[in-house]
Amino acid sequence: MIRLVLADVDGTLVRSDKSLSERSIAAVQDLHAAGIAFAVTSGRPPRGMSMLVEPLALSSPIAAFNGGLIVEPDMSVVEDRVVPDQLVGRAVELLASFGLDAWLYRGSDWLVVDPDGPHVDREAETVQFEPTVVDNFDGMESRVAKIVGVSDDHDAVAAAATAANDEFGDSVSSSRSQPYYLDITHPLANKGAVARFLSKRYAIAPEEIATIGDMPNDVLMFAHSGLSIAMGNSDREVQRAARRVTTSNDDDGFANAVERFILGQRS
């Protein structure tokens, strides 16, 4: 019996244009009505998920930065985990060696060097606020919740992810949140830790949790849930890691998963 649903946001809960479909909103309402808790986790900053609170009537903690910062729906901080100061500069250098632009999320600020760089406009539209432009990241190594490497060379992003794991090991969590994004966070800032946090907070056993996602960083939460569901738009490696596969995010995959695999099983 599923008592909690934990969903990724981009590529899962929202469509490609970053909007919520009416069926997705209705599916969350149906979860509430069935007494099933609903929570979201994303690589987005907290401000970038505030627009979900009202339409989805969110009451559970929101896990931003892949769990690097957990906030209540009113944006008050529950827990925060930052990248170790001494690794920030090294991570930025590693990203640059693969031709990736670096972004830093520090406190409530999103810091970029090149405002015209790849996906800056896309990110600003998604999170609904503009970045702060800086000359460089010198002296900004403290309180960094997330470092993002960005490139439209998807092979370079994948190679940088492998290199980051090889160089930093368990000192950070490094995973792709989109084919063009590499997220580097605190080692305990990952979606598996988010699932464990919610399990403990609500005294819900892992086997009573359903997780839904589309990217490799979502596989970490799949392992801490009884029912894992991959989106139809996800890579084959993600689909192989899940127990079920739904349709794509542009074909109401989230709503279909809730209706068929969660509420349908109850009925």
Residue, then its C-alpha position, 0 to 999 in steps of 0.5 A: m500500500i503506497r502512503l507517499v509519492l515523491a516526484d521529480v519536477d522537470g521531465t516528470l511532473v511538468r511538461s516540456d514547456k514547464s507547465l502543469s497539465e490539468r490532469s497532473i493537478a487532478a492526479v495530485q488532488d486524487l492522491h490527497a483525497a486518498g490520504i496519500a502524501f505527495a512531495v517533490t524534489s528537484g535540482r531547482p532552487p526553492r524559489g524555482m518550485s514556489m509556483l507549484v505550492e498553490p496549484l498542488a496544495l503542497s504541504s510536505p517539505i520541498a527538496a530543492f537542489n536535489g536535497g541540498l536544501i529542504v524547505e517547508p512550502d512557506m520556504s522556511v528552511v528545514e535542512d541545508r547541506v552545502v558543497p565543502d568550501q575547499l572543493v568548489g574551486r576544483a569543481v569549477e576548474l574540472l567543469a571548465s576542462f570539459g568545456l562546460d560553463a559553471w553556475l553557482y547556487r549560493g544562498s538565494d543567489w544564482l551566480v553566472v559569469d556569462p549571462d548569454g551562456p547556454h540555457v541561462d534564458r531557459e533556466a531563468e524562465t524555469v525558476q522565474f528569476e534572473p541570475t546575478v552576473v559576476d566576473n568570477f567565483d573567487g571568494m564565493e566558495s562558502r555556502v554553495a548549495k549546488i554547482v551546475g555544469v552546462s553544455d549542449d555537448h551532451d557527451a561532454v556533460a556525461a564525461a564530466a560527470t564520470a570525471a567528477n565522480d572519479e576525482f571527488g568520490d564520496s566527497v560530493s554527489s555528482s549526477r546529470s539532472q538533464p542531458y545538458y546539466l551536471d549537478i554537483t552537490h553535498p554528498l548527502a544532497n541526493k534524491g535517495a537521501v530525500a526519500r530517506f528523509l521523508s520516510k523518517r519524517y512521516a514514519i513511512a517504510p520505504e516499501e510504502i513510497a512510490t518514486i517517479g522520475d526521468m533522469p539518472n539522478d532519480v535512480l538514487m530515489f528509486a532504490h529507496s522506494g517500494l514502487s519506482i516509476a520511470m517516465g516514457n521520455s527517460d533514457r533506457e538506463v533509467q527505465r531499466a532501473a525502475r519497476r514500471v514505465t509510464t508515458s512521457n511528460d508531454d503525454d501526461g505520464f505523471a498522471n497516468a502513473v498515479e492513476r494506473f500504478i498507484l490509485g489503480q492498485r488501491s482500487 
